[in-house]
Amino acid sequence: MYKGRRIAAVVPAYNESKLIVTTITTMPDFVDLIVVVNDCSTDDTSKRARSVEDPRVVVIDHEVNTGVGGAIIDGHQEALRRGSDVNVVMAGDAQMDPAYLPTLLDPICDDGYEFTKANRFFSRTSFASMPKLRMLGSIALSFATKVASGYWNLFDPQNGYTAITRAALLRLDLSRVARGYEFENDLLIWLNIANVRAKDVPIPAVYGEEVSSMRIHRAAAAIASLLLRGFWRRMLLKHVLASFSPVALLFFTGLFLVLAGLGWGVWVLIETIGPPVATTGSVLLSVGPLLTGIHMLISALTLDIQSTPD
């Protein structure tokens, strides 16, 4: 146990026969349960995981590949059934340094946070070991995920090194969370809807012998689509249905005024092509709603930032 909490490590693994033993054997002693989810690997990942003589290890074999999100969700559910208090995700490729587990767990055990996540961008030294493609993709997706999830205090959303409490998991409908590479982004959206307190902690990434099976162009398109849908879901579920907060009032009114102003302006522009000249009133009917709408959208953004669960 760690500070009176029963800790479970969820280890999603797909074709990780080379590194799965290292991942398991380097797990700290305070971890009470290690749930390895073999996501229909085509190698002997499952066999090698079972070969480790550690009573804490439980291996789940998927008959169908569910994606990294599906493996993590099944691991969380199994850990909950076995009485875990806090679940930590540790990838099966030994990329996540177990020495930093206390860094993830302390904010939960000492400060009342319910979800913590590693952030590779706190230190400039982290950039040196990070592949440039991953770095650029993480920066772009981080801002988009801030907007969609409402966690303006978090960065590096694709970092899967996380810890989450039992209470937070029980407030989520895990069956609705995305199961592919967009899992981390979708999880943040659902966590914000549930008002889960979350915090970033500085943890550098380890890049060694692992080989990613992710196809960047496919993952980026899927994540972009999810973030767009997730943004509207969060606005409706959290800011409309739950309370109809000022964020919703300002956002939807501002959006309507911006669209109305733009629409009227385009119509006036089309009608005045050539000799006709737009009247002052016609121009004001476009500019007035547009500027007012932009101001209301900025106010909605400000209130959304202030409402971040922290």
N, C-alpha and C positions, 0 to 999 in steps of 0.2 A: 504494500500500500504506500501511497505518497500523501503525507499530511492527513491521514485518516480517510483518504479516498481510494476506492478500489479502481485501479487503472487497467484499461484494456487497450491493446494495440491492434488496430485493424490493418492488415497487410494485404492489399490487393496485388495479385501477381498474375502476369500473363507472359509465358515463356521466359521465366526468370530462373531457370535451373542453375545458371552460373553464379547468381548472387543471392538467392533466397536463403541459403544456409548462413551466409554472412549476416544478412539482415536479422535473422532469428537469434543467432548466437551473440550478437552485440547488443541485444536488448537489455536494458538495465534491470537489476534485481527487483526494483520496486514496481515493475510492471507485473500485474497479477495474472493476466490472460493475454495470449497472443492468438488472434484469429486470422489465419491465413486463408484467403479466398482465391483458389486456383480458378481463374476465369477461362476454363476450357482451353488450357495450354496444349500445344502440340508437342511439347518436349516433356521431360520428366520432372517438372516443377513440383508436382504433388508428391511424387516419390521422395524427392530430396528433402522436402519440407517435413514429411513424416519420419524421415530417417534421423532427424535431430532428437536426441534423447532429452527432451524438456517437457515436463508434465504440464506446463502452461500452454503448450501448443495445441490448437484445435484447427483442423484443416477442413475446409468446405470445398467440394469440387463441383463446379458448374458444368452441366452437360451441354449448355449453349453459351457462347460468348455474349455477355451482357454489356460489355464496355466497362471502363474504369469506374464510372459512377455506380453502375449496377453492383459491381463487386464491393465497393465501399458501403453501399446501402445495406447489402446482405450481411456484411461484416458488422455494421452497427447494430442491426437487429439481433444477430446472434449474441453479441456482447451484452446487449440489454437483457436478453433472456437469461444470461448467466450472471446477472447482478452487477454489472459494471456501474461505476459512478461517473467516470470520465473516460471517453474514448479518444485515443490519439491515432491518427492515420500515419502509417509508416510504409512508404512504397517498397515493393519487393525488390527493387534494384539497388538498394543500399545507398540511395542518393540523399536520404535524410539522416543527418548525423544524430544519433541517439543521445549524444552528450548535451544536446540543447533541449531535451525533453523537460527538464525542470523550468527552463525559460518559458515554455508554453504553459506549463501547469501552474506556476506561481500566481499569475493574475487571476486564475480561476479559484485556486485554493485560498488566496490571501485577500483578493480585492473584489470578489463577487462577480467577476465576468463569467459569461456562460459559453463563450466561443473565443478562441484565440487562434491566430494564424501567423505563420512565418512570413516575413517580408525581406526579400533579398536586396532591396534597394535602399536600406537605411545607411549602408556603408559603401563608400566608393570602391573599396577593395573587392566587393562582391561582383562588380562589373568585370573584373579581370578574369574571373573563372567562368563567366557566363557566356555561352555562345551568342554572337551578335543577333542572329535571327530570333532567338528566344527573348533577348533583351528588348528589341524593337517591338516585337509582338506583345510582350507583357506591358510595355508602356502604353501602347495604343489601347489595348483591352482594359487596362486599369482605369483610364478615364471614363470609357464607355460603361464599365461596370459600376463606377461611382454613381453615374447618372441613373442607371437602371435599378440598382439595388438600394440606393439611398444611404449607403455606408460611405459617407464622404471622408471618414477618418481612416479608411482602409486603402491599401494599395497592393499591387502584385496579386490579383485575384486568382491567377492560375497556379499559385503555389499551393500544393496539396498537403503540406505539412501543417496539420491542424489539430486542435483539441476541442472537444465539445462535451458539455455536461449531459447527464441523463435527462434532466428536466427540460433542457432545450430540445433534445431529440424527441421527447414525448409530446412537445407542442407542435411538432411538424407532422404532416402527412407525407411520409417518405415515399409513398407510392407515386406521388405527383412530381417528385424531383427528377430532373433529367438524369439519364443514366450513361450518357456518352462523355466525351471530353469537356462538354460544357457544364458538367456536374458542379464544379466549384462556383461558377458564376450563378447558376440557378439556385444553389443552396444559399448563397448570400441574399438573394432576393426574398426567398421564403423566410430566412432568419429575420430579416428586417420587418417583414409583415408581422411576424410573431413578437416583435420588439425585444429581440435577444441582444443583450449587451455584448459587444465584440471589440476586440483589441488586436492590433498588429504588434508583433514582437520581432526584433532584429535577429535574423538567423541566416547566415550565408548558406548558399546551396553548394552541394558537392557534385561535381561532374567527373565521372570516371569512366568505367567500362560499359555503362548502361547504353542501350540502343533504343531510342524512342520509336514506337510504331505509329505515332501520330502523323497524319498527312496535313500539313499546315493549311493548305488552301481549303480543304474540306472542313477542318475544324473551325477555321475563321468564319466561314459562311454560316455554319450551324450556330456558333456562338453569337454572331451578329443578329441572326433571326431570333434567337432566344432572348437576347437582351431587349430587343424591341418589344416583344410580347410581354416580357417580364416587367418592363417599365409600366405598361398600361395595366397589367395585373396588380402591381403594387399600388398604383394611384387609385384604382377602383376599390381594392380590398382594404387598404389601410387608410386612405385619405377620404374616401367617399362612404363606403358601406359601414366602416367601423365608427366614424365620427363626423363625417363631412367637415373636415378641418378647413381652416383658412387656406391651406395649401391647395386643396381642391378647388375652392371658390375662385382664388386668384388665377390658378393655372387654366381652368376650363374657360373662365370669362376672358382671360388674356388671350388664350389661343383663338377663341371665337372672334375677338376684336382684330387680332392680327390677320386672320384669314379674310375677314370681312373687308378690312382696309386694303389688303393686297388685291382682293377680287374687284373691289370698286375702282382701285387705281388702274388695274389692267383694262377694265371696261372703258374708263375715261380715256386712257391712252389710245385704245383702238378707235374710239369714236372721234378723236381729235387729230387723227393722222391726216395731214393735208392742210387745207385752208382753215378749218375750224380751230378755235382756240378755247382751251378749257377755262371755265370760269373759276373765280377764286373759291366759291362755295364748293364746286366739284372737287377741287384739289384738297380742300380742308376736310371733306367727307372721307377722303382716303387717308390723309396724313394724320388726322386726329385719332381715329380708332387704332391706326397702326402704332403710333407712338404710345398711346395709352396701353394698348395690349402688350407691347414690349416691356413697359414699366411694370405691368402686373405679372408678367412671366418672370422677370428678374426678382420681384418680391416673393413669388412662389418658390423660386429657387433658394432664396435666402432662408425662408421658413423651413424648407425641406432640409437644408443643411443643419439648421438649428435643432431639428427634430430627430437627428441621428441618435439612435440608442447607444449611449456610451457611459 
